[in-house]
Amino acid sequence: PENDNEVKLLPTKENVIASTTNEEEVQQQSKSDSKTNGTPSSQPAPTAEELMNAMGTTPRRIFLSLLSSTFIALIANFVGVTSALLGSIPEDLVEQTGLDGYYPRGG
């Protein structure tokens, strides 16, 4: 020892029991945390409203975004979705609307 006056305390029975109990609690807590994919069990999962508030959006904005992106995909024949839909509609109806002049009919 660096200092001859230094006193080293030997572990008492109470200290050993307390440290063993704390180690067991830590192990049990880490097991329960790993079962919940790393999220602490003391925190509840955020609600949809809380998530939207965190992103600064509303359900109306999400709905309008989905609606407009679907409309754009249909107009642009994105990955042939419009052609596939026209292929499922009777040919006479497609010819009456004139859409077959703009989009090829999928079979």
Backbone bond lengths (Angstrom), bond angles and torsions (degrees), N, CA, C in turn:
res aa  C-N    CA-C-N  psi(-1)  N-CA   C-N-CA  omega(-1)  CA-C   N-CA-C  phi
1 P - - - 1.448 - - 1.515 110.29 -
2 E 1.307 115.75 150.15 1.453 121.09 179.95 1.521 111.00 -70.34
3 N 1.297 116.04 -36.62 1.451 121.18 -176.29 1.524 108.37 -117.22
4 D 1.350 117.28 124.52 1.458 120.28 -178.68 1.518 111.97 -70.23
5 N 1.333 117.41 -20.71 1.459 120.94 -179.03 1.527 112.09 -85.52
6 E 1.320 117.59 -3.47 1.463 122.22 -178.34 1.519 109.65 -69.44
7 V 1.303 115.48 133.12 1.461 121.12 -179.60 1.516 107.97 -108.67
8 K 1.309 116.47 127.97 1.452 120.89 177.20 1.518 108.05 -99.69
9 L 1.337 115.36 129.16 1.450 120.55 179.09 1.519 109.25 -90.81
10 L 1.293 114.68 134.25 1.455 119.70 174.92 1.519 108.44 -85.05
11 P 1.323 117.01 147.46 1.458 118.94 -179.45 1.533 110.64 -65.41
12 T 1.316 114.17 133.83 1.462 119.02 176.77 1.520 108.56 -92.10
13 K 1.307 116.07 169.20 1.460 121.44 -178.60 1.529 110.41 -61.91
14 E 1.336 117.43 -39.92 1.462 121.54 -179.36 1.529 111.18 -65.95
15 N 1.338 117.08 -41.41 1.467 120.79 179.42 1.523 111.36 -64.55
16 V 1.319 117.84 -40.21 1.455 122.19 179.79 1.516 109.90 -65.16
17 I 1.342 118.20 -44.18 1.468 121.80 -179.96 1.523 109.72 -64.71
18 A 1.313 118.14 -43.24 1.471 121.70 -179.44 1.522 111.04 -64.09
19 S 1.332 117.92 -42.52 1.467 119.29 -179.27 1.517 111.05 -69.39
20 T 1.338 117.72 -34.76 1.466 120.89 177.24 1.522 110.35 -65.63
21 T 1.327 116.36 -41.95 1.462 120.42 179.44 1.521 110.41 -63.91
22 N 1.327 117.89 -42.52 1.462 120.66 178.81 1.521 111.62 -64.25
23 E 1.310 118.35 -39.00 1.464 121.40 178.45 1.526 110.71 -64.57
24 E 1.342 116.55 -40.15 1.466 119.75 178.84 1.532 110.85 -65.58
25 E 1.342 116.56 -40.27 1.462 119.78 178.31 1.521 111.12 -63.64
26 V 1.304 117.44 -40.92 1.465 121.59 179.01 1.520 110.11 -64.20
27 Q 1.324 117.87 -41.91 1.465 121.46 179.58 1.529 110.48 -65.33
28 Q 1.345 117.24 -42.61 1.458 119.79 179.10 1.529 110.84 -65.38
29 Q 1.324 117.36 -39.80 1.458 120.99 178.92 1.522 110.88 -64.47
30 S 1.338 117.51 -41.18 1.462 119.83 -179.99 1.518 110.96 -68.29
31 K 1.336 117.82 -33.25 1.467 120.29 176.53 1.518 110.37 -66.54
32 S 1.337 117.40 -44.05 1.462 119.64 -179.38 1.527 110.61 -68.52
33 D 1.332 117.80 -33.91 1.467 120.34 177.31 1.518 111.24 -66.63
34 S 1.323 117.70 -37.93 1.459 119.85 -179.03 1.520 111.08 -70.97
35 K 1.331 118.16 -26.51 1.458 121.08 178.13 1.524 111.44 -72.34
36 T 1.313 117.23 -27.41 1.459 120.98 -178.79 1.515 111.79 -99.01
37 N 1.329 117.23 28.18 1.468 123.25 176.66 1.522 112.57 59.37
38 G 1.303 116.77 35.90 1.442 120.14 173.32 1.512 115.39 86.01
39 T 1.332 118.62 -4.89 1.454 119.01 177.82 1.512 108.91 -88.09
40 P 1.310 117.40 134.21 1.460 119.63 179.87 1.522 110.65 -62.26
41 S 1.309 115.88 141.29 1.452 120.05 -177.28 1.520 112.16 -71.92
42 S 1.333 118.22 -15.71 1.455 120.47 -178.92 1.525 112.22 -78.23
43 Q 1.330 118.75 -17.39 1.458 121.57 -179.86 1.521 110.16 -100.58
44 P 1.342 117.40 124.02 1.471 118.75 175.86 1.522 110.09 -73.98
45 A 1.310 115.79 156.43 1.465 120.48 178.36 1.525 109.01 -67.24
46 P 1.327 117.79 141.78 1.468 119.50 -179.67 1.522 110.70 -68.27
47 T 1.312 115.93 146.39 1.461 120.95 178.51 1.525 109.45 -79.73
48 A 1.324 115.84 167.30 1.464 120.47 179.05 1.522 110.73 -61.95
49 E 1.328 116.41 -37.78 1.461 120.11 179.33 1.528 111.33 -64.65
50 E 1.335 116.91 -40.87 1.461 120.59 178.24 1.529 111.30 -65.55
51 L 1.324 116.93 -39.40 1.459 120.26 178.00 1.529 111.45 -65.25
52 M 1.341 116.15 -41.82 1.463 118.78 179.43 1.530 110.76 -66.85
53 N 1.328 116.97 -38.09 1.468 119.33 176.93 1.523 110.85 -63.73
54 A 1.336 116.91 -37.61 1.464 120.74 179.15 1.532 110.65 -65.56
55 M 1.327 116.92 -34.23 1.466 120.98 178.53 1.522 112.13 -84.44
56 G 1.331 116.88 -11.27 1.460 120.34 -179.26 1.509 112.71 74.01
57 T 1.328 117.49 38.80 1.461 121.04 -178.43 1.523 110.27 -132.04
58 T 1.327 115.44 175.06 1.462 122.04 179.64 1.520 108.92 -131.92
59 P 1.340 118.00 163.20 1.471 119.41 176.59 1.524 112.56 -60.15
60 R 1.330 116.67 -34.74 1.468 120.11 179.17 1.525 110.64 -63.22
61 R 1.320 117.06 -43.03 1.457 121.07 -179.60 1.532 110.99 -64.64
62 I 1.326 117.09 -40.34 1.468 120.83 178.09 1.522 110.21 -64.51
63 F 1.346 117.04 -44.37 1.455 120.95 178.72 1.526 111.45 -60.42
64 L 1.324 116.88 -46.89 1.465 119.98 -179.71 1.528 111.90 -64.98
65 S 1.316 117.27 -34.74 1.469 120.30 177.23 1.519 111.02 -65.20
66 L 1.326 116.08 -45.07 1.465 119.45 178.91 1.530 111.30 -64.78
67 L 1.320 116.16 -41.53 1.461 120.45 179.75 1.522 111.36 -62.95
68 S 1.318 116.97 -46.69 1.467 119.60 -178.21 1.527 111.63 -68.96
69 S 1.342 117.80 -37.73 1.465 118.62 178.78 1.529 111.05 -68.04
70 T 1.331 117.69 -35.07 1.467 120.37 175.80 1.522 110.36 -65.11
71 F 1.319 116.91 -43.00 1.461 121.62 178.69 1.528 111.22 -61.42
72 I 1.316 116.29 -44.43 1.471 120.47 179.12 1.526 110.80 -63.67
73 A 1.334 117.37 -40.59 1.463 120.75 179.79 1.524 111.08 -64.35
74 L 1.332 117.06 -38.69 1.468 119.76 178.46 1.524 111.36 -68.75
75 I 1.318 117.03 -43.12 1.468 120.66 -179.91 1.531 110.54 -64.21
76 A 1.316 117.41 -39.21 1.464 121.27 -176.56 1.529 112.53 -85.66
77 N 1.325 117.51 -0.55 1.468 122.40 -177.04 1.536 110.42 54.55
78 F 1.315 115.40 43.96 1.463 122.47 -178.07 1.515 110.01 -58.78
79 V 1.325 116.72 125.66 1.474 127.11 -176.41 1.529 112.31 46.44
80 G 1.325 116.87 30.27 1.456 121.12 173.99 1.510 115.09 74.78
81 V 1.326 117.71 18.28 1.462 120.01 -176.75 1.530 111.40 -67.27
82 T 1.308 117.85 -37.63 1.465 120.56 -179.96 1.522 110.45 -67.86
83 S 1.317 116.84 -41.53 1.468 120.09 177.65 1.529 110.80 -62.75
84 A 1.307 116.90 -39.89 1.462 120.46 178.97 1.526 110.65 -65.47
85 L 1.337 116.65 -40.94 1.468 118.99 177.68 1.525 111.42 -65.54
86 L 1.328 117.07 -40.03 1.464 119.66 178.01 1.524 111.20 -65.68
87 G 1.314 117.26 -29.93 1.459 120.80 177.26 1.511 112.87 -69.10
88 S 1.334 116.97 -23.58 1.466 119.96 -179.69 1.528 112.53 -89.22
89 I 1.334 116.48 -10.36 1.469 121.27 178.90 1.530 107.74 -94.00
90 P 1.349 117.85 144.53 1.475 119.42 178.88 1.536 111.73 -55.15
91 E 1.319 115.11 141.43 1.466 122.03 -174.06 1.528 112.67 -59.70
92 D 1.324 117.66 -37.75 1.459 120.78 -179.69 1.532 111.37 -61.13
93 L 1.320 116.54 -41.26 1.465 120.70 -179.31 1.531 111.08 -67.01
94 V 1.324 116.36 -39.15 1.478 120.35 179.64 1.523 109.37 -66.33
95 E 1.316 117.31 -40.72 1.462 120.44 179.35 1.521 111.38 -66.48
96 Q 1.340 117.56 -36.16 1.466 120.83 179.17 1.529 111.31 -65.56
97 T 1.322 116.90 -37.28 1.468 120.01 -179.21 1.521 111.69 -77.11
98 G 1.305 118.10 -22.01 1.459 121.94 -179.35 1.522 113.11 82.49
99 L 1.318 117.84 6.50 1.462 120.30 -179.85 1.523 112.93 -68.74
100 D 1.330 116.67 -22.61 1.462 118.96 179.08 1.529 112.20 -68.44
101 G 1.312 117.11 -15.88 1.458 120.97 174.43 1.524 112.46 -76.64
102 Y 1.310 117.34 -23.02 1.452 122.27 -178.65 1.525 113.41 -101.05
103 Y 1.329 115.14 -35.14 1.483 119.96 -176.38 1.514 109.65 -124.94
104 P 1.308 118.59 136.91 1.461 120.23 174.74 1.535 109.11 -69.27
105 R 1.312 115.65 144.52 1.469 119.51 178.75 1.515 108.87 -83.95
106 G 1.322 115.84 128.76 1.463 120.47 174.57 1.511 109.16 -80.38
107 G 1.326 115.92 150.68 1.452 119.90 -173.22 1.446 113.37 -98.61
